[in-house]
Amino acid sequence: MFEVTAEGIQKIAYENTYYAWRSDSKQIIGDAIRITYDWDRILIEELPTEEKKKKLGKAYFSLYYQSNVMRKHQYGGPNLIRQSKIDQNDNYISAVTKLNDAIKDVDIELNQKSDIRPEYEEVYYLKVPPSDAGAIKANGIDFSIKSEWTKFTSYSPDSDLQLADPYYTVYESSSPTSARKLYKMLKENPNLLSNVNWNNLGDWFTSNGIKYEIHFSSWS
């Protein structure tokens, strides 16, 4: 039986979270879990459900050393997912248990100990994107905005991020709460910003009670 103890909860760096994964990653999404994986890593997230748990589990498996340095393809993410027989009907506990069991089975098959040590974390439920909360791109008159469950960003029309010393002005959410508010508004009406231009965007945020921050490049 898998159990996350207080001692076992570790902070997972941002680059291992849902939205930061490489574009070639794959997902299994059910009512209770979201599994994101590629060759080097597997992330299992417990999703908000009708049970309304305040704390949700997250488990991260780093496979790079075993699958690339040791060159043991059995430890590659897609192969472990296949071996574990995880599917969208699993819950968080059963998914993590199956994956740990699959790793043990591969260890036995190869007669070695892989020493894969999952990182476990418990997070507040509002920080976990629901199963249908993919990123939204909305367009204004002369700008676009990327809205996610915990963050939004919008660059000025004259920003140039390709320069050696990038030039930009960017609006960002001041907190996950403000990001969620905008996300829900755009989810309901994707054309919400269609009549707003960049120069009035800050006023639009303020009038709609959306807190934001504005950042500039070093020479803006």
C-alpha positions as CSV (number, residue, x, y, z in Angstrom):
1,M,0.0,0.0,0.0
2,F,1.4,3.4,-0.9
3,E,1.3,6.1,1.7
4,V,2.7,9.6,1.6
5,T,4.1,10.5,5.1
6,A,5.0,14.0,6.3
7,E,8.6,13.1,6.0
8,G,8.2,11.9,2.4
9,I,6.7,15.1,1.1
10,Q,9.2,17.0,-1.0
11,K,9.0,20.2,-3.0
12,I,9.0,19.5,-6.8
13,A,10.8,22.2,-8.8
14,Y,8.7,24.2,-11.3
15,E,10.3,22.6,-14.4
16,N,8.7,19.2,-13.4
17,T,5.1,20.5,-13.2
18,Y,2.3,20.0,-15.6
19,Y,2.6,23.1,-17.8
20,A,6.4,23.1,-18.1
21,W,6.7,19.7,-19.7
22,R,8.2,19.4,-23.2
23,S,5.8,19.3,-26.1
24,D,6.6,15.7,-26.9
25,S,5.2,14.5,-23.6
26,K,2.0,12.3,-23.5
27,Q,-0.8,12.2,-21.0
28,I,-3.3,9.9,-19.4
29,I,-6.2,11.9,-18.0
30,G,-9.0,10.4,-15.9
31,D,-11.5,11.8,-13.4
32,A,-9.1,11.4,-10.5
33,I,-5.6,11.5,-12.0
34,R,-3.5,13.2,-14.7
35,I,-0.3,11.4,-15.7
36,T,2.2,13.2,-17.9
37,Y,5.2,11.4,-19.1
38,D,8.0,11.3,-21.7
39,W,11.1,9.1,-22.0
40,D,12.9,10.6,-18.9
41,R,10.2,11.3,-16.4
42,I,6.7,10.6,-15.2
43,L,4.4,12.9,-13.2
44,I,1.3,11.6,-11.5
45,E,-1.1,14.3,-10.2
46,E,-4.2,13.7,-8.1
47,L,-7.0,15.8,-9.5
48,P,-9.8,17.7,-7.7
49,T,-13.0,15.6,-7.4
50,E,-16.4,15.7,-5.8
51,E,-14.7,14.6,-2.5
52,K,-13.3,18.1,-2.3
53,K,-10.0,17.2,-0.6
54,K,-8.0,20.2,0.4
55,K,-4.6,18.5,-0.2
56,L,-3.9,16.5,-3.3
57,G,-0.9,14.2,-4.0
58,K,1.8,14.6,-6.6
59,A,4.5,12.0,-7.4
60,Y,7.4,12.7,-9.7
61,F,9.6,9.9,-11.1
62,S,13.0,10.9,-12.6
63,L,14.1,8.2,-15.1
64,Y,17.0,10.0,-16.9
65,Y,19.9,8.1,-15.3
66,Q,18.4,4.7,-15.8
67,S,16.9,5.2,-19.3
68,N,19.8,7.3,-20.8
69,V,23.0,6.9,-18.8
70,M,22.5,3.2,-18.0
71,R,20.8,2.8,-21.4
72,K,18.2,0.5,-20.0
73,H,15.2,1.1,-22.2
74,Q,12.9,-0.9,-19.9
75,Y,13.0,2.2,-17.6
76,G,11.9,4.6,-20.3
77,G,8.6,6.4,-19.3
78,P,6.4,4.9,-22.0
79,N,7.7,1.4,-21.2
80,L,7.0,1.7,-17.5
81,I,3.6,3.1,-18.2
82,R,2.9,0.1,-20.4
83,Q,4.3,-2.3,-17.9
84,S,2.3,-0.8,-15.0
85,K,-1.0,-1.0,-16.9
86,I,-2.1,2.3,-15.5
87,D,-5.2,3.7,-17.1
88,Q,-7.6,6.6,-16.7
89,N,-9.8,4.6,-14.3
90,D,-7.0,4.5,-11.6
91,N,-6.9,6.9,-8.7
92,Y,-3.8,8.5,-7.3
93,I,-3.0,5.7,-4.8
94,S,-3.5,2.9,-7.3
95,A,-1.5,4.7,-10.1
96,V,1.5,5.3,-7.8
97,T,1.4,1.8,-6.5
98,K,1.2,0.3,-10.0
99,L,4.2,2.3,-11.1
100,N,6.3,1.5,-8.1
101,D,5.4,-2.2,-8.7
102,A,6.4,-2.0,-12.4
103,I,9.8,-0.5,-11.4
104,K,10.4,-3.4,-9.0
105,D,9.4,-5.9,-11.7
106,V,11.9,-4.4,-14.1
107,D,14.6,-4.5,-11.4
108,I,13.9,-8.2,-11.0
109,E,13.9,-8.8,-14.8
110,L,17.3,-7.1,-15.1
111,N,18.7,-8.5,-11.9
112,Q,19.6,-5.0,-10.6
113,K,18.3,-2.3,-8.4
114,S,17.5,0.9,-10.3
115,D,17.4,3.1,-7.2
116,I,14.6,5.2,-8.7
117,R,13.4,7.4,-5.8
118,P,10.1,9.1,-6.4
119,E,9.5,12.6,-5.0
120,Y,6.2,13.1,-3.3
121,E,4.4,16.3,-2.6
122,E,1.0,17.4,-1.3
123,V,-0.4,20.6,-2.8
124,Y,-3.4,22.7,-2.1
125,Y,-6.2,21.7,-4.4
126,L,-6.6,25.1,-6.0
127,K,-3.1,24.9,-7.3
128,V,-3.9,21.8,-9.4
129,P,-5.4,22.4,-12.8
130,P,-8.6,20.3,-13.3
131,S,-8.7,17.7,-16.0
132,D,-10.2,20.1,-18.6
133,A,-8.0,23.1,-17.7
134,G,-5.7,23.3,-20.7
135,A,-4.0,26.6,-21.5
136,I,-6.1,29.3,-23.3
137,K,-4.8,31.8,-25.8
138,A,-7.0,34.8,-26.1
139,N,-6.5,37.7,-28.5
140,G,-7.0,41.4,-28.0
141,I,-6.9,44.1,-30.7
142,D,-3.2,44.2,-30.8
143,F,-1.9,41.6,-28.3
144,S,-2.5,38.1,-27.2
145,I,-2.5,36.6,-23.7
146,K,-1.7,33.1,-22.5
147,S,-4.0,32.2,-19.6
148,E,-3.4,29.1,-17.4
149,W,-4.9,27.9,-14.2
150,T,-2.2,29.4,-12.0
151,K,-0.6,32.0,-14.2
152,F,-1.3,34.4,-17.1
153,T,1.2,36.3,-19.3
154,S,0.8,38.9,-22.0
155,Y,3.7,40.6,-23.9
156,S,3.4,44.1,-25.5
157,P,3.1,44.2,-29.3
158,D,6.6,45.7,-29.6
159,S,8.3,43.1,-27.4
160,D,11.2,41.2,-29.1
161,L,12.3,38.1,-27.2
162,Q,14.7,37.0,-30.0
163,L,17.3,39.6,-29.3
164,A,20.5,38.7,-27.3
165,D,19.2,41.1,-24.7
166,P,15.4,40.7,-25.1
167,Y,13.2,43.8,-25.1
168,Y,9.8,43.4,-23.6
169,T,7.0,44.7,-21.4
170,V,4.9,41.9,-19.9
171,Y,1.7,41.7,-17.7
172,E,1.7,38.7,-15.4
173,S,-0.8,37.5,-12.7
174,S,0.1,38.6,-9.2
175,S,-1.1,35.3,-7.7
176,P,-2.7,32.0,-8.7
177,T,-6.0,33.4,-7.5
178,S,-6.0,36.3,-10.0
179,A,-4.9,33.8,-12.7
180,R,-7.8,31.5,-12.0
181,K,-10.2,34.4,-12.1
182,L,-9.1,35.4,-15.6
183,Y,-9.0,31.8,-16.7
184,K,-12.6,31.2,-15.7
185,M,-13.7,34.3,-17.4
186,L,-12.0,33.4,-20.7
187,K,-13.2,29.8,-20.4
188,E,-16.8,31.2,-20.4
189,N,-16.1,33.8,-23.1
190,P,-12.9,33.2,-25.2
191,N,-13.6,36.5,-27.0
192,L,-13.7,38.6,-23.8
193,L,-10.7,40.7,-24.8
194,S,-11.4,41.1,-28.5
195,N,-12.3,44.8,-28.0
196,V,-9.4,45.6,-25.7
197,N,-6.1,47.1,-26.9
198,W,-2.7,46.8,-25.2
199,N,-2.7,50.4,-23.8
200,N,-6.0,49.7,-22.0
201,L,-5.2,46.2,-20.7
202,G,-4.1,47.3,-17.3
203,D,-7.3,49.4,-16.8
204,W,-9.3,46.4,-18.0
205,F,-7.6,44.1,-15.4
206,T,-8.3,46.7,-12.6
207,S,-12.0,47.2,-13.6
208,N,-12.5,43.5,-13.5
209,G,-10.8,43.0,-10.1
210,I,-7.9,41.0,-11.6
211,K,-4.6,41.8,-9.8
212,Y,-1.5,41.8,-12.0
213,E,2.1,42.8,-12.1
214,I,4.0,44.5,-14.9
215,H,7.6,43.8,-15.7
216,F,10.1,45.4,-18.1
217,S,13.3,44.3,-19.7
218,S,16.5,46.1,-18.6
219,W,16.3,48.6,-21.3
220,S,12.6,49.1,-21.8
